[in-house]
């Protein structure tokens, strides 16, 4: 997923453990998309932490699978 931000673009990659942690959506990627559309920060660490913490919350505080999130900010030159 790529998100446009003020200084460029954010590239966000999540493992299946993160994507599949939410069972309320029929399309597993939609909860991540919805979450990212409402994020008000461009800090890559905060975004990664938010995604992992939300995925753990989806499992009622238990990580049911390995969870990896990579967030990279690509600056305009």
mmCIF file of the N, C-alpha and C atoms, coordinates in Angstrom:
data_MODEL
# 
_entry.id   MODEL 
# 
loop_
_atom_site.group_PDB 
_atom_site.id 
_atom_site.type_symbol 
_atom_site.label_atom_id 
_atom_site.label_alt_id 
_atom_site.label_comp_id 
_atom_site.label_asym_id 
_atom_site.label_entity_id 
_atom_site.label_seq_id 
_atom_site.pdbx_PDB_ins_code 
_atom_site.Cartn_x 
_atom_site.Cartn_y 
_atom_site.Cartn_z 
_atom_site.occupancy 
_atom_site.B_iso_or_equiv 
_atom_site.pdbx_formal_charge 
_atom_site.auth_seq_id 
_atom_site.auth_comp_id 
_atom_site.auth_asym_id 
_atom_site.auth_atom_id 
_atom_site.pdbx_PDB_model_num 
ATOM 1   N N  . UNK A 1 1  ? 0.846   -1.162  0.000  1.00 0.00 ? 1  UNK A N  1 
ATOM 2   C CA . UNK A 1 1  ? 0.000   0.000   0.000  1.00 0.00 ? 1  UNK A CA 1 
ATOM 3   C C  . UNK A 1 1  ? 0.895   1.228   0.000  1.00 0.00 ? 1  UNK A C  1 
ATOM 4   N N  . UNK A 1 2  ? 0.519   2.235   -0.769 1.00 0.00 ? 2  UNK A N  1 
ATOM 5   C CA . UNK A 1 2  ? 1.241   3.501   -0.807 1.00 0.00 ? 2  UNK A CA 1 
ATOM 6   C C  . UNK A 1 2  ? 0.290   4.588   -0.354 1.00 0.00 ? 2  UNK A C  1 
ATOM 7   N N  . UNK A 1 3  ? 0.749   5.432   0.540  1.00 0.00 ? 3  UNK A N  1 
ATOM 8   C CA . UNK A 1 3  ? -0.053  6.533   1.063  1.00 0.00 ? 3  UNK A CA 1 
ATOM 9   C C  . UNK A 1 3  ? 0.685   7.826   0.748  1.00 0.00 ? 3  UNK A C  1 
ATOM 10  N N  . UNK A 1 4  ? -0.012  8.773   0.148  1.00 0.00 ? 4  UNK A N  1 
ATOM 11  C CA . UNK A 1 4  ? 0.577   10.069  -0.159 1.00 0.00 ? 4  UNK A CA 1 
ATOM 12  C C  . UNK A 1 4  ? 0.625   10.895  1.123  1.00 0.00 ? 4  UNK A C  1 
ATOM 13  N N  . UNK A 1 5  ? 1.768   11.483  1.419  1.00 0.00 ? 5  UNK A N  1 
ATOM 14  C CA . UNK A 1 5  ? 1.897   12.333  2.591  1.00 0.00 ? 5  UNK A CA 1 
ATOM 15  C C  . UNK A 1 5  ? 2.465   13.682  2.173  1.00 0.00 ? 5  UNK A C  1 
ATOM 16  N N  . UNK A 1 6  ? 2.610   14.578  3.101  1.00 0.00 ? 6  UNK A N  1 
ATOM 17  C CA . UNK A 1 6  ? 3.028   15.949  2.824  1.00 0.00 ? 6  UNK A CA 1 
ATOM 18  C C  . UNK A 1 6  ? 4.370   16.015  2.094  1.00 0.00 ? 6  UNK A C  1 
ATOM 19  N N  . UNK A 1 7  ? 5.353   15.263  2.535  1.00 0.00 ? 7  UNK A N  1 
ATOM 20  C CA . UNK A 1 7  ? 6.692   15.357  1.971  1.00 0.00 ? 7  UNK A CA 1 
ATOM 21  C C  . UNK A 1 7  ? 7.011   14.301  0.931  1.00 0.00 ? 7  UNK A C  1 
ATOM 22  N N  . UNK A 1 8  ? 6.065   13.517  0.501  1.00 0.00 ? 8  UNK A N  1 
ATOM 23  C CA . UNK A 1 8  ? 6.333   12.454  -0.463 1.00 0.00 ? 8  UNK A CA 1 
ATOM 24  C C  . UNK A 1 8  ? 5.312   11.350  -0.346 1.00 0.00 ? 8  UNK A C  1 
ATOM 25  N N  . UNK A 1 9  ? 5.796   10.132  -0.270 1.00 0.00 ? 9  UNK A N  1 
ATOM 26  C CA . UNK A 1 9  ? 4.908   8.978   -0.174 1.00 0.00 ? 9  UNK A CA 1 
ATOM 27  C C  . UNK A 1 9  ? 5.381   8.048   0.942  1.00 0.00 ? 9  UNK A C  1 
ATOM 28  N N  . UNK A 1 10 ? 4.438   7.342   1.520  1.00 0.00 ? 10 UNK A N  1 
ATOM 29  C CA . UNK A 1 10 ? 4.755   6.298   2.485  1.00 0.00 ? 10 UNK A CA 1 
ATOM 30  C C  . UNK A 1 10 ? 4.480   4.959   1.826  1.00 0.00 ? 10 UNK A C  1 
ATOM 31  N N  . UNK A 1 11 ? 5.419   4.049   1.933  1.00 0.00 ? 11 UNK A N  1 
ATOM 32  C CA . UNK A 1 11 ? 5.227   2.689   1.449  1.00 0.00 ? 11 UNK A CA 1 
ATOM 33  C C  . UNK A 1 11 ? 5.080   1.808   2.677  1.00 0.00 ? 11 UNK A C  1 
ATOM 34  N N  . UNK A 1 12 ? 3.968   1.072   2.738  1.00 0.00 ? 12 UNK A N  1 
ATOM 35  C CA . UNK A 1 12 ? 3.654   0.282   3.925  1.00 0.00 ? 12 UNK A CA 1 
ATOM 36  C C  . UNK A 1 12 ? 3.445   -1.167  3.523  1.00 0.00 ? 12 UNK A C  1 
ATOM 37  N N  . UNK A 1 13 ? 4.197   -2.051  4.164  1.00 0.00 ? 13 UNK A N  1 
ATOM 38  C CA . UNK A 1 13 ? 4.070   -3.480  3.905  1.00 0.00 ? 13 UNK A CA 1 
ATOM 39  C C  . UNK A 1 13 ? 3.758   -4.172  5.222  1.00 0.00 ? 13 UNK A C  1 
ATOM 40  N N  . UNK A 1 14 ? 2.803   -5.096  5.196  1.00 0.00 ? 14 UNK A N  1 
ATOM 41  C CA . UNK A 1 14 ? 2.406   -5.835  6.395  1.00 0.00 ? 14 UNK A CA 1 
ATOM 42  C C  . UNK A 1 14 ? 2.425   -7.329  6.107  1.00 0.00 ? 14 UNK A C  1 
ATOM 43  N N  . UNK A 1 15 ? 2.833   -8.093  7.090  1.00 0.00 ? 15 UNK A N  1 
ATOM 44  C CA . UNK A 1 15 ? 2.784   -9.545  6.945  1.00 0.00 ? 15 UNK A CA 1 
ATOM 45  C C  . UNK A 1 15 ? 1.339   -10.026 7.078  1.00 0.00 ? 15 UNK A C  1 
ATOM 46  N N  . UNK A 1 16 ? 1.104   -11.257 6.700  1.00 0.00 ? 16 UNK A N  1 
ATOM 47  C CA . UNK A 1 16 ? -0.236  -11.834 6.778  1.00 0.00 ? 16 UNK A CA 1 
ATOM 48  C C  . UNK A 1 16 ? -0.742  -11.900 8.214  1.00 0.00 ? 16 UNK A C  1 
ATOM 49  N N  . UNK A 1 17 ? 0.163   -11.983 9.179  1.00 0.00 ? 17 UNK A N  1 
ATOM 50  C CA . UNK A 1 17 ? -0.255  -12.007 10.579 1.00 0.00 ? 17 UNK A CA 1 
ATOM 51  C C  . UNK A 1 17 ? -0.957  -10.720 10.975 1.00 0.00 ? 17 UNK A C  1 
ATOM 52  N N  . UNK A 1 18 ? -0.534  -9.609  10.415 1.00 0.00 ? 18 UNK A N  1 
ATOM 53  C CA . UNK A 1 18 ? -1.177  -8.318  10.671 1.00 0.00 ? 18 UNK A CA 1 
ATOM 54  C C  . UNK A 1 18 ? -2.489  -8.238  9.891  1.00 0.00 ? 18 UNK A C  1 
ATOM 55  N N  . UNK A 1 19 ? -2.422  -8.507  8.606  1.00 0.00 ? 19 UNK A N  1 
ATOM 56  C CA . UNK A 1 19 ? -3.589  -8.380  7.722  1.00 0.00 ? 19 UNK A CA 1 
ATOM 57  C C  . UNK A 1 19 ? -4.740  -9.270  8.190  1.00 0.00 ? 19 UNK A C  1 
ATOM 58  N N  . UNK A 1 20 ? -4.453  -10.499 8.548  1.00 0.00 ? 20 UNK A N  1 
ATOM 59  C CA . UNK A 1 20 ? -5.494  -11.468 8.887  1.00 0.00 ? 20 UNK A CA 1 
ATOM 60  C C  . UNK A 1 20 ? -5.924  -11.421 10.357 1.00 0.00 ? 20 UNK A C  1 
ATOM 61  N N  . UNK A 1 21 ? -5.396  -10.471 11.120 1.00 0.00 ? 21 UNK A N  1 
ATOM 62  C CA . UNK A 1 21 ? -5.734  -10.399 12.542 1.00 0.00 ? 21 UNK A CA 1 
ATOM 63  C C  . UNK A 1 21 ? -7.164  -9.928  12.786 1.00 0.00 ? 21 UNK A C  1 
ATOM 64  N N  . UNK A 1 22 ? -7.736  -9.203  11.850 1.00 0.00 ? 22 UNK A N  1 
ATOM 65  C CA . UNK A 1 22 ? -9.093  -8.688  12.015 1.00 0.00 ? 22 UNK A CA 1 
ATOM 66  C C  . UNK A 1 22 ? -10.065 -9.614  11.294 1.00 0.00 ? 22 UNK A C  1 
ATOM 67  N N  . UNK A 1 23 ? -10.986 -10.190 12.040 1.00 0.00 ? 23 UNK A N  1 
ATOM 68  C CA . UNK A 1 23 ? -11.944 -11.132 11.455 1.00 0.00 ? 23 UNK A CA 1 
ATOM 69  C C  . UNK A 1 23 ? -13.303 -10.496 11.166 1.00 0.00 ? 23 UNK A C  1 
ATOM 70  N N  . UNK A 1 24 ? -13.445 -9.191  11.453 1.00 0.00 ? 24 UNK A N  1 
ATOM 71  C CA . UNK A 1 24 ? -14.726 -8.520  11.248 1.00 0.00 ? 24 UNK A CA 1 
ATOM 72  C C  . UNK A 1 24 ? -14.965 -8.115  9.789  1.00 0.00 ? 24 UNK A C  1 
ATOM 73  N N  . UNK A 1 25 ? -13.913 -8.005  9.001  1.00 0.00 ? 25 UNK A N  1 
ATOM 74  C CA . UNK A 1 25 ? -14.026 -7.599  7.604  1.00 0.00 ? 25 UNK A CA 1 
ATOM 75  C C  . UNK A 1 25 ? -13.984 -8.834  6.708  1.00 0.00 ? 25 UNK A C  1 
ATOM 76  N N  . UNK A 1 26 ? -14.798 -8.839  5.671  1.00 0.00 ? 26 UNK A N  1 
ATOM 77  C CA . UNK A 1 26 ? -14.755 -9.962  4.731  1.00 0.00 ? 26 UNK A CA 1 
ATOM 78  C C  . UNK A 1 26 ? -13.485 -9.897  3.883  1.00 0.00 ? 26 UNK A C  1 
ATOM 79  N N  . UNK A 1 27 ? -13.067 -8.685  3.526  1.00 0.00 ? 27 UNK A N  1 
ATOM 80  C CA . UNK A 1 27 ? -11.806 -8.489  2.826  1.00 0.00 ? 27 UNK A CA 1 
ATOM 81  C C  . UNK A 1 27 ? -10.763 -8.078  3.866  1.00 0.00 ? 27 UNK A C  1 
ATOM 82  N N  . UNK A 1 28 ? -9.807  -8.915  4.123  1.00 0.00 ? 28 UNK A N  1 
ATOM 83  C CA . UNK A 1 28 ? -8.867  -8.738  5.227  1.00 0.00 ? 28 UNK A CA 1 
ATOM 84  C C  . UNK A 1 28 ? -8.065  -7.436  5.141  1.00 0.00 ? 28 UNK A C  1 
ATOM 85  N N  . UNK A 1 29 ? -7.804  -6.924  3.934  1.00 0.00 ? 29 UNK A N  1 
ATOM 86  C CA . UNK A 1 29 ? -6.991  -5.726  3.778  1.00 0.00 ? 29 UNK A CA 1 
ATOM 87  C C  . UNK A 1 29 ? -7.755  -4.447  4.110  1.00 0.00 ? 29 UNK A C  1 
ATOM 88  N N  . UNK A 1 30 ? -9.075  -4.500  4.134  1.00 0.00 ? 30 UNK A N  1 
ATOM 89  C CA . UNK A 1 30 ? -9.874  -3.292  4.317  1.00 0.00 ? 30 UNK A CA 1 
ATOM 90  C C  . UNK A 1 30 ? -9.664  -2.614  5.664  1.00 0.00 ? 30 UNK A C  1 
ATOM 91  N N  . UNK A 1 31 ? -9.474  -3.360  6.735  1.00 0.00 ? 31 UNK A N  1 
ATOM 92  C CA . UNK A 1 31 ? -9.296  -2.722  8.030  1.00 0.00 ? 31 UNK A CA 1 
ATOM 93  C C  . UNK A 1 31 ? -7.996  -1.930  8.064  1.00 0.00 ? 31 UNK A C  1 
ATOM 94  N N  . UNK A 1 32 ? -6.954  -2.430  7.391  1.00 0.00 ? 32 UNK A N  1 
ATOM 95  C CA . UNK A 1 32 ? -5.693  -1.703  7.332  1.00 0.00 ? 32 UNK A CA 1 
ATOM 96  C C  . UNK A 1 32 ? -5.867  -0.431  6.506  1.00 0.00 ? 32 UNK A C  1 
ATOM 97  N N  . UNK A 1 33 ? -6.551  -0.550  5.386  1.00 0.00 ? 33 UNK A N  1 
ATOM 98  C CA . UNK A 1 33 ? -6.823  0.614   4.527  1.00 0.00 ? 33 UNK A CA 1 
ATOM 99  C C  . UNK A 1 33 ? -7.606  1.671   5.298  1.00 0.00 ? 33 UNK A C  1 
ATOM 100 N N  . UNK A 1 34 ? -8.661  1.260   5.983  1.00 0.00 ? 34 UNK A N  1 
ATOM 101 C CA . UNK A 1 34 ? -9.468  2.197   6.764  1.00 0.00 ? 34 UNK A CA 1 
ATOM 102 C C  . UNK A 1 34 ? -8.639  2.873   7.852  1.00 0.00 ? 34 UNK A C  1 
ATOM 103 N N  . UNK A 1 35 ? -7.804  2.110   8.533  1.00 0.00 ? 35 UNK A N  1 
ATOM 104 C CA . UNK A 1 35 ? -6.958  2.665   9.587  1.00 0.00 ? 35 UNK A CA 1 
ATOM 105 C C  . UNK A 1 35 ? -5.976  3.687   9.014  1.00 0.00 ? 35 UNK A C  1 
ATOM 106 N N  . UNK A 1 36 ? -5.331  3.341   7.905  1.00 0.00 ? 36 UNK A N  1 
ATOM 107 C CA . UNK A 1 36 ? -4.334  4.227   7.317  1.00 0.00 ? 36 UNK A CA 1 
ATOM 108 C C  . UNK A 1 36 ? -4.952  5.507   6.753  1.00 0.00 ? 36 UNK A C  1 
ATOM 109 N N  . UNK A 1 37 ? -6.175  5.437   6.268  1.00 0.00 ? 37 UNK A N  1 
ATOM 110 C CA . UNK A 1 37 ? -6.828  6.636   5.737  1.00 0.00 ? 37 UNK A CA 1 
ATOM 111 C C  . UNK A 1 37 ? -7.105  7.664   6.834  1.00 0.00 ? 37 UNK A C  1 
ATOM 112 N N  . UNK A 1 38 ? -7.175  7.222   8.070  1.00 0.00 ? 38 UNK A N  1 
ATOM 113 C CA . UNK A 1 38 ? -7.502  8.125   9.178  1.00 0.00 ? 38 UNK A CA 1 
ATOM 114 C C  . UNK A 1 38 ? -6.302  8.475   10.054 1.00 0.00 ? 38 UNK A C  1 
ATOM 115 N N  . UNK A 1 39 ? -5.117  8.024   9.682  1.00 0.00 ? 39 UNK A N  1 
ATOM 116 C CA . UNK A 1 39 ? -3.914  8.336   10.455 1.00 0.00 ? 39 UNK A CA 1 
ATOM 117 C C  . UNK A 1 39 ? -3.539  9.794   10.230 1.00 0.00 ? 39 UNK A C  1 
ATOM 118 N N  . UNK A 1 40 ? -3.169  10.469  11.313 1.00 0.00 ? 40 UNK A N  1 
ATOM 119 C CA . UNK A 1 40 ? -2.820  11.881  11.214 1.00 0.00 ? 40 UNK A CA 1 
ATOM 120 C C  . UNK A 1 40 ? -1.332  12.136  11.409 1.00 0.00 ? 40 UNK A C  1 
ATOM 121 N N  . UNK A 1 41 ? -0.522  11.107  11.364 1.00 0.00 ? 41 UNK A N  1 
ATOM 122 C CA . UNK A 1 41 ? 0.915   11.275  11.508 1.00 0.00 ? 41 UNK A CA 1 
ATOM 123 C C  . UNK A 1 41 ? 1.622   10.733  10.273 1.00 0.00 ? 41 UNK A C  1 
ATOM 124 N N  . UNK A 1 42 ? 2.811   11.265  10.020 1.00 0.00 ? 42 UNK A N  1 
ATOM 125 C CA . UNK A 1 42 ? 3.655   10.746  8.949  1.00 0.00 ? 42 UNK A CA 1 
ATOM 126 C C  . UNK A 1 42 ? 4.918   10.105  9.522  1.00 0.00 ? 42 UNK A C  1 
ATOM 127 N N  . UNK A 1 43 ? 4.975   9.979   10.846 1.00 0.00 ? 43 UNK A N  1 
ATOM 128 C CA . UNK A 1 43 ? 6.109   9.369   11.516 1.00 0.00 ? 43 UNK A CA 1 
ATOM 129 C C  . UNK A 1 43 ? 6.067   7.860   11.274 1.00 0.00 ? 43 UNK A C  1 
ATOM 130 N N  . UNK A 1 44 ? 7.080   7.351   10.591 1.00 0.00 ? 44 UNK A N  1 
ATOM 131 C CA . UNK A 1 44 ? 7.065   5.945   10.172 1.00 0.00 ? 44 UNK A CA 1 
ATOM 132 C C  . UNK A 1 44 ? 7.023   4.985   11.352 1.00 0.00 ? 44 UNK A C  1 
ATOM 133 N N  . UNK A 1 45 ? 7.733   5.292   12.426 1.00 0.00 ? 45 UNK A N  1 
ATOM 134 C CA . UNK A 1 45 ? 7.726   4.405   13.597 1.00 0.00 ? 45 UNK A CA 1 
ATOM 135 C C  . UNK A 1 45 ? 6.362   4.383   14.261 1.00 0.00 ? 45 UNK A C  1 
ATOM 136 N N  . UNK A 1 46 ? 5.728   5.543   14.375 1.00 0.00 ? 46 UNK A N  1 
ATOM 137 C CA . UNK A 1 46 ? 4.398   5.604   14.985 1.00 0.00 ? 46 UNK A CA 1 
ATOM 138 C C  . UNK A 1 46 ? 3.380   4.828   14.151 1.00 0.00 ? 46 UNK A C  1 
ATOM 139 N N  . UNK A 1 47 ? 3.480   4.921   12.830 1.00 0.00 ? 47 UNK A N  1 
ATOM 140 C CA . UNK A 1 47 ? 2.555   4.191   11.963 1.00 0.00 ? 47 UNK A CA 1 
ATOM 141 C C  . UNK A 1 47 ? 2.755   2.686   12.126 1.00 0.00 ? 47 UNK A C  1 
ATOM 142 N N  . UNK A 1 48 ? 4.009   2.240   12.124 1.00 0.00 ? 48 UNK A N  1 
ATOM 143 C CA . UNK A 1 48 ? 4.300   0.809   12.294 1.00 0.00 ? 48 UNK A CA 1 
ATOM 144 C C  . UNK A 1 48 ? 3.799   0.315   13.651 1.00 0.00 ? 48 UNK A C  1 
ATOM 145 N N  . UNK A 1 49 ? 4.066   1.090   14.707 1.00 0.00 ? 49 UNK A N  1 
ATOM 146 C CA . UNK A 1 49 ? 3.609   0.708   16.048 1.00 0.00 ? 49 UNK A CA 1 
ATOM 147 C C  . UNK A 1 49 ? 2.089   0.643   16.115 1.00 0.00 ? 49 UNK A C  1 
ATOM 148 N N  . UNK A 1 50 ? 1.436   1.622   15.510 1.00 0.00 ? 50 UNK A N  1 
ATOM 149 C CA . UNK A 1 50 ? -0.026  1.655   15.508 1.00 0.00 ? 50 UNK A CA 1 
ATOM 150 C C  . UNK A 1 50 ? -0.608  0.419   14.833 1.00 0.00 ? 50 UNK A C  1 
ATOM 151 N N  . UNK A 1 51 ? -0.064  0.055   13.680 1.00 0.00 ? 51 UNK A N  1 
ATOM 152 C CA . UNK A 1 51 ? -0.562  -1.122  12.964 1.00 0.00 ? 51 UNK A CA 1 
ATOM 153 C C  . UNK A 1 51 ? -0.360  -2.405  13.759 1.00 0.00 ? 51 UNK A C  1 
ATOM 154 N N  . UNK A 1 52 ? 0.825   -2.585  14.330 1.00 0.00 ? 52 UNK A N  1 
ATOM 155 C CA . UNK A 1 52 ? 1.089   -3.803  15.106 1.00 0.00 ? 52 UNK A CA 1 
ATOM 156 C C  . UNK A 1 52 ? 0.215   -3.841  16.356 1.00 0.00 ? 52 UNK A C  1 
ATOM 157 N N  . UNK A 1 53 ? 0.120   -2.712  17.051 1.00 0.00 ? 53 UNK A N  1 
ATOM 158 C CA . UNK A 1 53 ? -0.709  -2.679  18.266 1.00 0.00 ? 53 UNK A CA 1 
ATOM 159 C C  . UNK A 1 53 ? -2.176  -2.931  17.957 1.00 0.00 ? 53 UNK A C  1 
ATOM 160 N N  . UNK A 1 54 ? -2.664  -2.385  16.861 1.00 0.00 ? 54 UNK A N  1 
ATOM 161 C CA . UNK A 1 54 ? -4.062  -2.616  16.472 1.00 0.00 ? 54 UNK A CA 1 
ATOM 162 C C  . UNK A 1 54 ? -4.273  -4.089  16.112 1.00 0.00 ? 54 UNK A C  1 
ATOM 163 N N  . UNK A 1 55 ? -3.299  -4.682  15.435 1.00 0.00 ? 55 UNK A N  1 
ATOM 164 C CA . UNK A 1 55 ? -3.398  -6.106  15.083 1.00 0.00 ? 55 UNK A CA 1 
ATOM 165 C C  . UNK A 1 55 ? -3.424  -6.973  16.340 1.00 0.00 ? 55 UNK A C  1 
ATOM 166 N N  . UNK A 1 56 ? -2.624  -6.627  17.331 1.00 0.00 ? 56 UNK A N  1 
ATOM 167 C CA . UNK A 1 56 ? -2.639  -7.375  18.597 1.00 0.00 ? 56 UNK A CA 1 
ATOM 168 C C  . UNK A 1 56 ? -3.971  -7.166  19.311 1.00 0.00 ? 56 UNK A C  1 
ATOM 169 N N  . UNK A 1 57 ? -4.476  -5.938  19.293 1.00 0.00 ? 57 UNK A N  1 
ATOM 170 C CA . UNK A 1 57 ? -5.796  -5.667  19.881 1.00 0.00 ? 57 UNK A CA 1 
ATOM 171 C C  . UNK A 1 57 ? -6.887  -6.489  19.198 1.00 0.00 ? 57 UNK A C  1 
ATOM 172 N N  . UNK A 1 58 ? -6.759  -6.707  17.891 1.00 0.00 ? 58 UNK A N  1 
ATOM 173 C CA . UNK A 1 58 ? -7.737  -7.522  17.165 1.00 0.00 ? 58 UNK A CA 1 
ATOM 174 C C  . UNK A 1 58 ? -7.802  -8.938  17.730 1.00 0.00 ? 58 UNK A C  1 
ATOM 175 N N  . UNK A 1 59 ? -6.677  -9.407  18.257 1.00 0.00 ? 59 UNK A N  1 
ATOM 176 C CA . UNK A 1 59 ? -6.622  -10.741 18.865 1.00 0.00 ? 59 UNK A CA 1 
ATOM 177 C C  . UNK A 1 59 ? -6.868  -10.696 20.360 1.00 0.00 ? 59 UNK A C  1 
ATOM 178 N N  . UNK A 1 60 ? -7.527  -9.632  20.835 1.00 0.00 ? 60 UNK A N  1 
ATOM 179 C CA . UNK A 1 60 ? -7.827  -9.457  22.264 1.00 0.00 ? 60 UNK A CA 1 
ATOM 180 C C  . UNK A 1 60 ? -6.562  -9.470  23.116 1.00 0.00 ? 60 UNK A C  1 
ATOM 181 N N  . UNK A 1 61 ? -5.522  -8.822  22.592 1.00 0.00 ? 61 UNK A N  1 
ATOM 182 C CA . UNK A 1 61 ? -4.277  -8.684  23.333 1.00 0.00 ? 61 UNK A CA 1 
ATOM 183 C C  . UNK A 1 61 ? -3.279  -9.795  23.115 1.00 0.00 ? 61 UNK A C  1 
ATOM 184 N N  . UNK A 1 62 ? -3.605  -10.718 22.229 1.00 0.00 ? 62 UNK A N  1 
ATOM 185 C CA . UNK A 1 62 ? -2.711  -11.849 21.959 1.00 0.00 ? 62 UNK A CA 1 
ATOM 186 C C  . UNK A 1 62 ? -2.351  -11.851 20.477 1.00 0.00 ? 62 UNK A C  1 
ATOM 187 N N  . UNK A 1 63 ? -1.051  -11.839 20.192 1.00 0.00 ? 63 UNK A N  1 
ATOM 188 C CA . UNK A 1 63 ? -0.596  -11.963 18.805 1.00 0.00 ? 63 UNK A CA 1 
ATOM 189 C C  . UNK A 1 63 ? -0.750  -13.425 18.393 1.00 0.00 ? 63 UNK A C  1 
ATOM 190 N N  . UNK A 1 64 ? -1.671  -13.705 17.505 1.00 0.00 ? 64 UNK A N  1 
ATOM 191 C CA . UNK A 1 64 ? -1.978  -15.088 17.126 1.00 0.00 ? 64 UNK A CA 1 
ATOM 192 C C  . UNK A 1 64 ? -1.056  -15.624 16.026 1.00 0.00 ? 64 UNK A C  1 
ATOM 193 N N  . UNK A 1 65 ? -0.224  -14.746 15.479 1.00 0.00 ? 65 UNK A N  1 
ATOM 194 C CA . UNK A 1 65 ? 0.707   -15.124 14.419 1.00 0.00 ? 65 UNK A CA 1 
ATOM 195 C C  . UNK A 1 65 ? 1.872   -14.139 14.483 1.00 0.00 ? 65 UNK A C  1 
ATOM 196 N N  . UNK A 1 66 ? 2.932   -14.416 13.731 1.00 0.00 ? 66 UNK A N  1 
ATOM 197 C CA . UNK A 1 66 ? 4.007   -13.425 13.679 1.00 0.00 ? 66 UNK A CA 1 
ATOM 198 C C  . UNK A 1 66 ? 3.497   -12.192 12.933 1.00 0.00 ? 66 UNK A C  1 
ATOM 199 N N  . UNK A 1 67 ? 3.950   -11.024 13.364 1.00 0.00 ? 67 UNK A N  1 
ATOM 200 C CA . UNK A 1 67 ? 3.448   -9.767  12.808 1.00 0.00 ? 67 UNK A CA 1 
ATOM 201 C C  . UNK A 1 67 ? 4.624   -8.864  12.478 1.00 0.00 ? 67 UNK A C  1 
ATOM 202 N N  . UNK A 1 68 ? 4.684   -8.471  11.216 1.00 0.00 ? 68 UNK A N  1 
ATOM 203 C CA . UNK A 1 68 ? 5.751   -7.585  10.753 1.00 0.00 ? 68 UNK A CA 1 
ATOM 204 C C  . UNK A 1 68 ? 5.143   -6.448  9.963  1.00 0.00 ? 68 UNK A C  1 
ATOM 205 N N  . UNK A 1 69 ? 5.612   -5.232  10.225 1.00 0.00 ? 69 UNK A N  1 
ATOM 206 C CA . UNK A 1 69 ? 5.178   -4.055  9.477  1.00 0.00 ? 69 UNK A CA 1 
ATOM 207 C C  . UNK A 1 69 ? 6.438   -3.295  9.069  1.00 0.00 ? 69 UNK A C  1 
ATOM 208 N N  . UNK A 1 70 ? 6.502   -2.909  7.804  1.00 0.00 ? 70 UNK A N  1 
ATOM 209 C CA . UNK A 1 70 ? 7.574   -2.084  7.290  1.00 0.00 ? 70 UNK A CA 1 
ATOM 210 C C  . UNK A 1 70 ? 6.958   -0.812  6.753  1.00 0.00 ? 70 UNK A C  1 
ATOM 211 N N  . UNK A 1 71 ? 7.445   0.333   7.225  1.00 0.00 ? 71 UNK A N  1 
ATOM 212 C CA . UNK A 1 71 ? 6.956   1.626   6.743  1.00 0.00 ? 71 UNK A CA 1 
ATOM 213 C C  . UNK A 1 71 ? 8.170   2.419   6.287  1.00 0.00 ? 71 UNK A C  1 
ATOM 214 N N  . UNK A 1 72 ? 8.166   2.869   5.045  1.00 0.00 ? 72 UNK A N  1 
ATOM 215 C CA . UNK A 1 72 ? 9.256   3.665   4.490  1.00 0.00 ? 72 UNK A CA 1 
ATOM 216 C C  . UNK A 1 72 ? 8.697   4.952   3.932  1.00 0.00 ? 72 UNK A C  1 
ATOM 217 N N  . UNK A 1 73 ? 9.390   6.040   4.164  1.00 0.00 ? 73 UNK A N  1 
ATOM 218 C CA . UNK A 1 73 ? 8.977   7.334   3.637  1.00 0.00 ? 73 UNK A CA 1 
ATOM 219 C C  . UNK A 1 73 ? 9.900   7.695   2.482  1.00 0.00 ? 73 UNK A C  1 
ATOM 220 N N  . UNK A 1 74 ? 9.315   7.953   1.331  1.00 0.00 ? 74 UNK A N  1 
ATOM 221 C CA . UNK A 1 74 ? 10.068  8.328   0.140  1.00 0.00 ? 74 UNK A CA 1 
ATOM 222 C C  . UNK A 1 74 ? 9.886   9.837   -0.042 1.00 0.00 ? 74 UNK A C  1 
ATOM 223 N N  . UNK A 1 75 ? 10.977  10.561  0.128  1.00 0.00 ? 75 UNK A N  1 
ATOM 224 C CA . UNK A 1 75 ? 10.948  12.012  0.024  1.00 0.00 ? 75 UNK A CA 1 
ATOM 225 C C  . UNK A 1 75 ? 11.052  12.435  -1.443 1.00 0.00 ? 75 UNK A C  1 
ATOM 226 N N  . UNK A 1 76 ? 10.375  13.531  -1.749 1.00 0.00 ? 76 UNK A N  1 
ATOM 227 C CA . UNK A 1 76 ? 10.519  14.131  -3.082 1.00 0.00 ? 76 UNK A CA 1 
ATOM 228 C C  . UNK A 1 76 ? 11.867  14.827  -3.162 1.00 0.00 ? 76 UNK A C  1 
ATOM 229 N N  . UNK A 1 77 ? 12.528  14.696  -4.299 1.00 0.00 ? 77 UNK A N  1 
ATOM 230 C CA . UNK A 1 77 ? 13.818  15.352  -4.467 1.00 0.00 ? 77 UNK A CA 1 
ATOM 231 C C  . UNK A 1 77 ? 13.717  16.493  -5.443 1.00 0.00 ? 77 UNK A C  1 
# 
